[in-house]
Amino acid sequence: MTHACFQGQCQLSRQWQLLFYATIIYDINHNVITMEIDELRREVDRADNEIISLLSRRMDIVKAIAIIKKSNKAPIFDKKREIELLNRVKEEAKGKKLSEDFISKLYELILEHSRREQEK
């Protein structure tokens, strides 16, 4: 293939080709990155669904415990149990490289909600 160049048009044409190829490469890379992020977000969504299912299961168990406590006139709040549970989950979190502060705050919310559910 022969090219006729007139007053630097070959150089300009080459620059446009490079720009065109760079644009294609960018688009491909951008699409690959977007696809990877989308797949990871789907995994996060699946993990969130599992967390919600496990929390629902936990609340069902908490309600069953409340029935037993009420029928035996036992107090709903058990400070010793909550301290043991918090210590256990913090230790478990360390093994999973999760922040102790994060787990403490999360479980304080879970325990607070559990007490409210048991008091109903």
Rosetta constraint file for C-alpha pairs under 8 A:
AtomPair CA 3 CA 10 HARMONIC 7.73 0.50
AtomPair CA 4 CA 10 HARMONIC 7.63 0.50
AtomPair CA 5 CA 9 HARMONIC 5.60 0.50
AtomPair CA 5 CA 10 HARMONIC 5.19 0.50
AtomPair CA 6 CA 10 HARMONIC 7.30 0.50
AtomPair CA 8 CA 12 HARMONIC 6.53 0.50
AtomPair CA 9 CA 13 HARMONIC 5.93 0.50
AtomPair CA 10 CA 14 HARMONIC 6.09 0.50
AtomPair CA 11 CA 15 HARMONIC 6.29 0.50
AtomPair CA 12 CA 16 HARMONIC 6.30 0.50
AtomPair CA 13 CA 17 HARMONIC 6.26 0.50
AtomPair CA 14 CA 18 HARMONIC 6.24 0.50
AtomPair CA 15 CA 19 HARMONIC 6.15 0.50
AtomPair CA 16 CA 20 HARMONIC 6.00 0.50
AtomPair CA 17 CA 21 HARMONIC 6.16 0.50
AtomPair CA 18 CA 22 HARMONIC 5.98 0.50
AtomPair CA 19 CA 23 HARMONIC 6.05 0.50
AtomPair CA 20 CA 24 HARMONIC 6.33 0.50
AtomPair CA 21 CA 25 HARMONIC 6.14 0.50
AtomPair CA 22 CA 26 HARMONIC 6.05 0.50
AtomPair CA 23 CA 27 HARMONIC 6.10 0.50
AtomPair CA 24 CA 28 HARMONIC 6.14 0.50
AtomPair CA 25 CA 29 HARMONIC 6.07 0.50
AtomPair CA 26 CA 30 HARMONIC 5.84 0.50
AtomPair CA 27 CA 31 HARMONIC 6.00 0.50
AtomPair CA 28 CA 32 HARMONIC 6.15 0.50
AtomPair CA 29 CA 33 HARMONIC 6.10 0.50
AtomPair CA 30 CA 34 HARMONIC 6.03 0.50
AtomPair CA 31 CA 35 HARMONIC 6.01 0.50
AtomPair CA 32 CA 36 HARMONIC 6.16 0.50
AtomPair CA 33 CA 37 HARMONIC 6.15 0.50
AtomPair CA 34 CA 38 HARMONIC 6.02 0.50
AtomPair CA 35 CA 39 HARMONIC 6.16 0.50
AtomPair CA 36 CA 40 HARMONIC 6.24 0.50
AtomPair CA 37 CA 41 HARMONIC 6.06 0.50
AtomPair CA 38 CA 42 HARMONIC 6.24 0.50
AtomPair CA 39 CA 43 HARMONIC 6.42 0.50
AtomPair CA 40 CA 44 HARMONIC 6.29 0.50
AtomPair CA 41 CA 45 HARMONIC 6.16 0.50
AtomPair CA 42 CA 46 HARMONIC 6.25 0.50
AtomPair CA 43 CA 47 HARMONIC 6.18 0.50
AtomPair CA 44 CA 48 HARMONIC 6.09 0.50
AtomPair CA 45 CA 49 HARMONIC 6.24 0.50
AtomPair CA 46 CA 50 HARMONIC 6.32 0.50
AtomPair CA 47 CA 51 HARMONIC 6.20 0.50
AtomPair CA 48 CA 52 HARMONIC 6.23 0.50
AtomPair CA 49 CA 53 HARMONIC 6.19 0.50
AtomPair CA 50 CA 54 HARMONIC 6.11 0.50
AtomPair CA 51 CA 55 HARMONIC 6.10 0.50
AtomPair CA 52 CA 56 HARMONIC 6.11 0.50
AtomPair CA 53 CA 57 HARMONIC 6.21 0.50
AtomPair CA 54 CA 58 HARMONIC 6.06 0.50
AtomPair CA 55 CA 59 HARMONIC 6.19 0.50
AtomPair CA 56 CA 60 HARMONIC 6.34 0.50
AtomPair CA 57 CA 61 HARMONIC 6.41 0.50
AtomPair CA 58 CA 62 HARMONIC 6.18 0.50
AtomPair CA 59 CA 63 HARMONIC 6.16 0.50
AtomPair CA 59 CA 114 HARMONIC 6.73 0.50
AtomPair CA 59 CA 117 HARMONIC 7.78 0.50
AtomPair CA 60 CA 64 HARMONIC 6.39 0.50
AtomPair CA 61 CA 65 HARMONIC 6.26 0.50
AtomPair CA 62 CA 66 HARMONIC 6.22 0.50
AtomPair CA 62 CA 114 HARMONIC 6.40 0.50
AtomPair CA 62 CA 117 HARMONIC 7.57 0.50
AtomPair CA 62 CA 118 HARMONIC 6.79 0.50
AtomPair CA 63 CA 67 HARMONIC 6.41 0.50
AtomPair CA 63 CA 117 HARMONIC 6.70 0.50
AtomPair CA 63 CA 118 HARMONIC 5.83 0.50
AtomPair CA 64 CA 68 HARMONIC 6.59 0.50
AtomPair CA 65 CA 69 HARMONIC 6.14 0.50
AtomPair CA 65 CA 118 HARMONIC 7.79 0.50
AtomPair CA 66 CA 70 HARMONIC 5.96 0.50
AtomPair CA 66 CA 76 HARMONIC 7.00 0.50
AtomPair CA 66 CA 118 HARMONIC 4.89 0.50
AtomPair CA 66 CA 119 HARMONIC 7.58 0.50
AtomPair CA 67 CA 71 HARMONIC 6.09 0.50
AtomPair CA 67 CA 118 HARMONIC 7.96 0.50
AtomPair CA 68 CA 72 HARMONIC 6.24 0.50
AtomPair CA 69 CA 73 HARMONIC 5.85 0.50
AtomPair CA 69 CA 74 HARMONIC 4.76 0.50
AtomPair CA 69 CA 75 HARMONIC 6.73 0.50
AtomPair CA 69 CA 76 HARMONIC 6.73 0.50
AtomPair CA 70 CA 74 HARMONIC 6.07 0.50
AtomPair CA 70 CA 75 HARMONIC 7.75 0.50
AtomPair CA 70 CA 76 HARMONIC 7.94 0.50
AtomPair CA 76 CA 115 HARMONIC 6.79 0.50
AtomPair CA 76 CA 118 HARMONIC 6.63 0.50
AtomPair CA 76 CA 119 HARMONIC 6.97 0.50
AtomPair CA 77 CA 115 HARMONIC 6.84 0.50
AtomPair CA 78 CA 82 HARMONIC 6.37 0.50
AtomPair CA 79 CA 83 HARMONIC 6.19 0.50
AtomPair CA 80 CA 84 HARMONIC 6.22 0.50
AtomPair CA 81 CA 85 HARMONIC 6.04 0.50
AtomPair CA 82 CA 86 HARMONIC 6.03 0.50
AtomPair CA 82 CA 111 HARMONIC 7.67 0.50
AtomPair CA 83 CA 87 HARMONIC 6.14 0.50
AtomPair CA 84 CA 88 HARMONIC 6.10 0.50
AtomPair CA 85 CA 89 HARMONIC 6.15 0.50
AtomPair CA 86 CA 90 HARMONIC 6.06 0.50
AtomPair CA 86 CA 104 HARMONIC 6.76 0.50
AtomPair CA 86 CA 107 HARMONIC 7.07 0.50
AtomPair CA 87 CA 91 HARMONIC 6.20 0.50
AtomPair CA 88 CA 92 HARMONIC 6.20 0.50
AtomPair CA 89 CA 93 HARMONIC 5.96 0.50
AtomPair CA 89 CA 103 HARMONIC 7.27 0.50
AtomPair CA 90 CA 94 HARMONIC 6.34 0.50
AtomPair CA 90 CA 100 HARMONIC 5.55 0.50
AtomPair CA 90 CA 103 HARMONIC 6.37 0.50
AtomPair CA 90 CA 104 HARMONIC 6.87 0.50
AtomPair CA 91 CA 95 HARMONIC 6.74 0.50
AtomPair CA 92 CA 96 HARMONIC 6.61 0.50
AtomPair CA 93 CA 97 HARMONIC 6.08 0.50
AtomPair CA 93 CA 98 HARMONIC 4.97 0.50
AtomPair CA 93 CA 99 HARMONIC 6.90 0.50
AtomPair CA 93 CA 100 HARMONIC 6.54 0.50
AtomPair CA 93 CA 103 HARMONIC 6.94 0.50
AtomPair CA 94 CA 98 HARMONIC 5.79 0.50
AtomPair CA 94 CA 99 HARMONIC 7.17 0.50
AtomPair CA 94 CA 100 HARMONIC 6.91 0.50
AtomPair CA 98 CA 102 HARMONIC 7.40 0.50
AtomPair CA 98 CA 103 HARMONIC 7.30 0.50
AtomPair CA 99 CA 103 HARMONIC 6.32 0.50
AtomPair CA 100 CA 104 HARMONIC 6.00 0.50
AtomPair CA 101 CA 105 HARMONIC 6.19 0.50
AtomPair CA 102 CA 106 HARMONIC 6.10 0.50
AtomPair CA 103 CA 107 HARMONIC 5.99 0.50
AtomPair CA 104 CA 108 HARMONIC 6.03 0.50
AtomPair CA 105 CA 109 HARMONIC 6.41 0.50
AtomPair CA 106 CA 110 HARMONIC 6.34 0.50
AtomPair CA 107 CA 111 HARMONIC 5.85 0.50
AtomPair CA 108 CA 112 HARMONIC 6.02 0.50
AtomPair CA 109 CA 113 HARMONIC 6.16 0.50
AtomPair CA 110 CA 114 HARMONIC 6.04 0.50
AtomPair CA 111 CA 115 HARMONIC 6.16 0.50
AtomPair CA 112 CA 116 HARMONIC 6.41 0.50
AtomPair CA 113 CA 117 HARMONIC 6.18 0.50
AtomPair CA 114 CA 118 HARMONIC 6.19 0.50
AtomPair CA 115 CA 119 HARMONIC 6.17 0.50
AtomPair CA 116 CA 120 HARMONIC 6.61 0.50
